[in-house]
Amino acid sequence: MRNLYVPAIALACLSCQTAPETMRQPAPTAIELDRFGIQTSDWVSLHFFAFHAARALSGEDYGYRTVPLFPEDADLLEDPAIAAAFAPVAEMYAPALNQPLFRGGLFAVARQLGEGPQAIEDPEIRSTFEAFMPTYRKYFWPHHQVMAEAFVAKLSADLSAHGPALLAATAEELDATWGDAEYLTYVSAYANWAGAFSNDNILFLRPSDPDFAAHALEIFVHETAHGEPIGNTLRPAADAALAAHGLENDRFWHYLQFKATGEAAKRVLGNEYVPYARAAGLADRSDTKIWYDALDAVWERYDSLEEQAMAAAAIVAAANASRPSSRPPPETLWYGE
């Protein structure tokens, strides 16, 4: 049996300079939505379901990366006929169950299945998917489709109302541009453990996370901003700030991204809006709080992402210097595997 394994290829003081209370300007001219596609796909949905079903049936403990099956899906897999039909699929996925969905062979499969099974180059992998698809469409896809399409409808409505302004505000917060690139989103009942991931301007999102439902528009823009060229300013700004202050944190760029997209959402949706990182508790963990608090302290005092990153890093460095024995522990990755 051919398998899907492919080896996987990181508040002490503010500047003494006086700055205006708010240097950011109102959201600029809105951006058109015609390059931002949102859709469902039974083939992409099959891929994510099959991966997590194979994990569930393996009996292994995947810790925080576990995505529980919906009870109706777990019950269906106990049916002998369905279990027999799924067995070759589980065997195909078995060597890849510890691999991340957002890169390598598993991401390649998701991308190819978005174009349909004919895009799968390996005939054995393709035939395994095609053999199980009638069973998937009969028993699993109907309720997966209802869930996904309801979320697509809500997200599409939110985008129609606020998307152009939010996309423009996000570009301004990131000191970046959306360019001429196209960005595609697939909504499916399952994705990765974090609920969303993106690669190569393609976003995969699962609607079952309640925090996502309340922050659907921000999450969509945040994940889309992982793409190019819009996300190209994040790592340089973070790396320069860390180097300047002798710090190490391979997720600082992601904190910058959460802060930027969250602030953009507040500008467009209203000051009462609570950004996802705060609402979901990501910004209040023992390993992240000092960084997010520093970003909160400096964000409106500086007009560029590079300056904001530099000033926040200065606060963290000063705080660490005052208590060198209590540096924050290494972070567990939140987005990604």
URKA-V321584 format. One record per backbone hydrogen bond with DSSP energy under -1.0 kcal/mol. NH is the residue of the N-H (numbers start at 1). CO is the residue of the C=O. Records with the same first field share a line. If there is no record, write none. Layout:
NH=CO + CO
This chain:
4=92
31=164
36=33
37=183
39=185
45=41
46=42
47=43
48=44
49=45
50=46
51=47
52=48
53=49
54=50
55=51
56=52
57=53
65=62
66=63
74=70
75=71
76=72
77=73
78=75
79=76
83=79
84=80
85=81
86=82
87=83
90=86
91=87
92=88
93=89
94=90
96=93
97=94
99=96
107=103
108=104
109=105
110=106
111=107
112=108
113=109
114=110
115=112
119=116
120=117
126=122
127=123
128=124
129=125
130=126
131=127
132=128
133=129
136=132
137=133
138=134
139=135
140=136
141=136
144=140
145=141
146=142
147=143
148=144
149=145
150=146
151=147
152=148
153=149
154=150
155=151
156=152
157=153
158=154
159=155
160=156
161=157
162=158
163=159
166=162
167=163
168=164
169=165
170=166
171=167
172=168
173=169
174=170
175=172
176=171
183=35
184=201
185=37
186=203
187=39
188=205
195=192
197=204
199=202
202=199
203=184
204=197
205=186
206=195
213=209
214=210
219=215
220=216
221=217
222=218
223=219
224=220
225=221
226=223
227=224
231=227
232=229
234=231
237=233
238=234
239=235
240=236
241=237
242=238
243=239
244=240
245=241
247=242
252=249
255=251
256=252
257=253
258=254
259=255
260=256
261=257
262=258
263=259
264=260
265=261
266=262
267=263
268=264
269=265
270=266
273=270
279=275
280=276
283=277
284=281
288=285
289=285
292=288
293=289
294=290
295=291
296=292
297=293
298=294
299=295
301=298
308=304
309=305
310=306
311=307
312=308
313=309
314=310
315=311
316=312
317=313
318=314
319=315
320=316
321=317
322=318
326=323
